[in-house]
Amino acid sequence: MPQVDRLKKAIQIFQKAGGTLRMSEAVRLGVHRRDLYRLRDEGKLEVLSRGLYRLADLPTPSLPDFFTIAKKIPDGVICLISALAFHEMTTQIPHFVYLALPHKSRKPSIKYPPMRFFWYGEKSLKTGVEEHMIDGCPVKIFDREKTLIDVVRYRNKLGMDIVIEALRMYWQSRATDLTKLYNYAVLFRVEQVLRPIMETIISE
C-alpha cells in the first residue's frame, strides 16, 4: 500500500477510536510504527506521554493529566487530593496526580504527569467508583463521600488541615449525603474520627 494511503488509513483508525491510542493499540489495529512516527513528525499526531498518541487537530483536553492517566493506567482510580480538587472540596492545587491501584500491582512506569501511587485493597478500590466522561474518555474517580473517607484514612500523610477543609467545603456545598458518608465511615472503620469533626462543622 502506498505511504499516502497508509497514513490516511492510520488517521481514520485514530478517528474511529476517538482520537487517542496507545502505540500498542494502534499497532494492533493495523498502524505501523513508522507511520506513527511519520504522522508525529508531520504534526498530525501529538505525543501526550511516552507511547500515547493523539490527533493534533482535536480540541485540547480539559483535564489532560486525567485523560493521559485513564488511557495509560486504566485500572487506576483518581483519589485523595486529585479527587478532592475534581469535586471542588479543597483549595489545594495538586502537584501530582494521586492514583489508587490494585493491591500488589506493579508500580506503573510513567514519567509524565508526576504521580503519587497508593495501593488499595479490593474492597477499598471498588467502593464508590464513578466514571466521568472527560473529552470522550471514561475516567474513574472516587465519589465525593468515598474521597472524604480516604482523606480521613490517610490523614497522617496528608495532614488534618486538608481533612477539615475538605469536610467543611463538602458541608457548605449542600450537595451532601451524610448517610452514605457515615456508612462508608463504618465500612472503613473511621467513624470515631469522622463523626466528631462533622458534628463540629455542622454546628458552626
N, C-alpha and C positions, 0 to 999 in steps of 0.2 A: 504494500500500500504506500503511495507517495506520502512524503512527510507532511505536506499541507493537509491531506485528508486525515492523517493520524492525529495531528494537532487539533483539527476541528472535532474529530471524534472524542478526543480527550476532554475538550471543553464541554461537549454535550454530556459526557459521563459525569463531570462535576456538576453541571446544571441539574441533572436528574437526581443527584444525591444531595441537593440543597446548597451546593456551592463550596462545601468544605469536606475534605477527605484526608485521612492519614495516608502516608505513602503505601503502606501495606494494603489498605483498602483499594486505593487507586490501581495498584498493580494487579490485585485480584480481579478487578473489574475490566482489565484489559489495557490499562495505560502503561506504556513502557517508561522505565525510569528516565531514559534520556529525553523523552518527550516532556516529562515533568520539569526537568532542568531547563529545557529549551523554553517552555512557557514561562518559567520563572525568570529566565534571563531576558525574555521579551516584555516582561512586565504584565503578563496576563494572569499569572498566579503570584500570590504573595505568601511568604512563609510566616505563619503565626508563631510557630516554635519548631524545634527540630522534628522533622518528619510529618508536619501538619501543614497542609496547603489549602489555600482559599482563593476563589476567583477574585481578582483585583477590582472588578467593576461592581462588586456588591457594596451595599452601604456599610459603613464602619460599625462593628458590633457595639451595642450599648454597654455591655459588660464583657469586654474582650477577655479578661482573665478567666471569668467563669466559663465563657464559651470555649476557651482553649482547654481548660481542665476537663470539662464534660466530654470533649472529644478524645482527649488523650488518656484519661483515667475514668472510664465510665462506671466503675464500681464505687467510686468515691462519692461522699456526700458533703456538701458545703456546711461547715459547722462553726460554732463558737463566734469569734469576733467577726468573721466574714458573714455569717448568718445574721448576727445582730445588726450589722451595717445594712444588709439587704432588707431586713424587716424594719429598719429605722428605729432601732432600740439602743443606739449608742451614739455618742459624739466622737468616738474613736475613729481614726482613719487607718484602716488596716494596711500594714506594710508588707503583709504576707497574705496568701490565700490559705485559710485554715480548712483542712480537709480530713474527714473521718474515713478510715479504711477498714476493711475486714480484718479481724484478729488473725495474726500470724501471716498476713500477706506481706509480700516483699515491698521494700521502700521503692517507689517509682523513681526512675531515672529521668529527671526533668530539670532543665536549667532555668526555664522561664515559664510562668512567673515565679517569683520567690514563694516558697511553700513552707507551711508548718503541718506536719502529719500527726494524726492521733489514731491509735488503733483501738477500735471499738469491738466489744463482744457482739454476738449475733443479735441478741435482744435489743441492745442499745442502737445498733446500726440500722435496724429495720423499723424501729418505733418512730412515728412522727415524721416520716419522709414525705415530702411533697415534690412534685415535678413542675417546674416553671419553664415555659417556653421562652427562651431568650434568643431573639434573632433566628427563630426557626429551629433552635436546638434545645432538646429537653435537658434541663439542668436539675439535678437532685439537691434539694436544700431541706434541712430540718425545719419543721413548722415553728411558729413563734414560741409556743409553750415548751416544746422539746429543747429548743435552743436555750431557753432560760434555765431549764433543768441542767443541761450540760454545763452552762456557765457556773451554776452553783456547784456542781460536782468538781469542776476544775478551778474553784475559787482560789486555791493556794498558788496556782500557777498564774492566774490572770489578775488576781487582786480583788479585794472586796469592793473597792470603789467602782469597778466595772460592773460587778454583780448588782450593787444597789442602784446605780444609774440605770441599768437595763430594766430592772424590775419597776423602777419609778416611771420610766418612759412607757413601759408596757401598760401600767395602770392609767397613766394620763392619756393614752391613746384612746381609751374607752373601747377599743376593739379587743376585749378580753374574754377569756373562757376560763374562769377560775376553777371550775370543776375539772376540766382537762388538766390544768396546771397542777392541781393538788393530786389528781390521780397519777400523773407522771411522777410527782414527788414521792408518793408512796411506792410506786413501782421501782424507783431507783434509789430509794432509801435516803432521801434528803429532806423529808417533810419537816423534821425537827429544826433544820437550818432555815428552810424557806418560810415556813408559816410565820414565825415572829417578825421577820423582815417585812413580809407582805402586810401583816396586821398593822405595823407601824406606818407603812406607806399609805395604806387605806385610811388611817385615822388622821393623817396630816391635813 
